[in-house]
């Protein structure tokens, strides 16, 4: 069996869910609302930026998982920082998702 991966985004919904095609042939919806509530309990959590729908709807896929550009910063040993995407393990997203087809 192939490991589940997101092939494309079909729709980003105002209820903070994302409908995606998966390489399994399924169409699944990923509801983020409950996770956003969990993350809100930790004010410094980098994921809190996604509670702003304008930010949330900027989601993209790389054909593997969901990501938000410039969602984090990597700090290198020499002290300089560079932006990087905020993303999630596709296996976790698959487990969180529900089939809709």
C-alpha positions as CSV (number, residue, x, y, z in Angstrom):
1,X,0.0,0.0,0.0
2,X,1.2,3.5,-0.8
3,X,1.7,5.9,2.1
4,X,-1.1,8.5,2.0
5,X,-0.1,11.7,0.4
6,X,-2.1,14.8,-0.7
7,X,-2.0,15.2,-4.4
8,X,-4.1,18.4,-4.6
9,X,-6.4,20.7,-2.7
10,X,-10.0,20.8,-3.9
11,X,-11.4,23.4,-1.5
12,X,-10.6,25.5,1.6
13,X,-13.7,26.0,3.6
14,X,-14.6,28.8,6.0
15,X,-15.0,26.3,8.8
16,X,-11.2,25.8,8.8
17,X,-11.3,22.5,6.8
18,X,-9.5,21.5,3.7
19,X,-10.9,19.1,1.1
20,X,-8.1,17.2,-0.7
21,X,-7.4,14.5,-3.2
22,X,-5.1,11.8,-1.9
23,X,-2.9,9.4,-3.7
24,X,-5.1,6.6,-2.3
25,X,-7.8,7.7,-4.8
26,X,-9.9,9.1,-2.0
27,X,-11.3,12.6,-1.5
28,X,-11.0,13.4,2.2
29,X,-11.8,16.5,4.4
30,X,-9.3,17.6,7.0
31,X,-11.1,19.5,9.8
32,X,-8.7,21.8,11.6
33,X,-11.1,23.6,13.9
34,X,-10.6,21.2,16.9
35,X,-6.8,21.3,16.4
36,X,-6.9,25.2,16.3
37,X,-8.7,25.1,19.7
38,X,-6.0,22.8,21.1
39,X,-3.2,25.0,19.8
40,X,-4.8,28.1,21.3
41,X,-4.1,26.7,24.7
42,X,-0.4,27.3,24.0
43,X,0.0,31.0,23.1
44,X,3.5,30.6,21.6
45,X,2.5,27.7,19.3
46,X,3.5,28.5,15.8
47,X,0.3,26.9,14.6
48,X,-1.8,29.7,16.1
49,X,-1.3,31.8,13.0
50,X,-3.7,29.4,11.3
51,X,-6.6,30.6,13.4
52,X,-6.8,33.7,11.2
53,X,-8.8,32.5,8.2
54,X,-7.0,34.9,5.8
55,X,-3.8,33.1,6.8
56,X,-5.4,29.6,6.8
57,X,-6.7,29.9,3.3
58,X,-3.2,30.5,2.0
59,X,-2.6,26.7,2.3
60,X,-0.8,24.9,-0.5
61,X,0.3,21.4,-1.3
62,X,3.6,20.2,-2.6
63,X,2.1,17.0,-3.8
64,X,2.9,15.4,-0.4
65,X,1.3,17.4,2.4
66,X,-0.3,20.7,3.3
67,X,1.9,23.7,3.9
68,X,1.8,27.4,4.6
69,X,4.7,29.4,3.1
70,X,6.9,31.4,5.5
71,X,5.1,29.9,8.5
72,X,8.3,29.3,10.5
73,X,11.9,30.3,10.8
74,X,14.9,28.1,11.0
75,X,17.8,29.4,13.1
76,X,21.2,28.2,11.9
77,X,24.2,27.6,14.2
78,X,25.8,30.8,12.9
79,X,22.8,32.7,14.2
80,X,21.1,33.7,10.9
81,X,17.4,32.8,10.4
82,X,15.5,31.9,7.2
83,X,11.8,31.5,6.6
84,X,10.5,28.0,5.9
85,X,7.1,26.5,5.4
86,X,4.8,25.4,8.2
87,X,3.7,21.9,7.3
88,X,2.3,18.7,8.9
89,X,3.1,15.0,8.5
90,X,0.8,13.7,5.8
91,X,0.2,10.5,7.8
92,X,-1.2,12.7,10.7
93,X,-3.4,14.6,8.3
94,X,-4.7,11.4,6.9
95,X,-5.6,10.1,10.3
96,X,-7.3,13.4,11.1
97,X,-9.2,13.4,7.9
98,X,-12.6,11.8,7.0
99,X,-13.6,10.4,3.6
100,X,-16.3,12.3,1.7
101,X,-16.6,10.1,-1.4
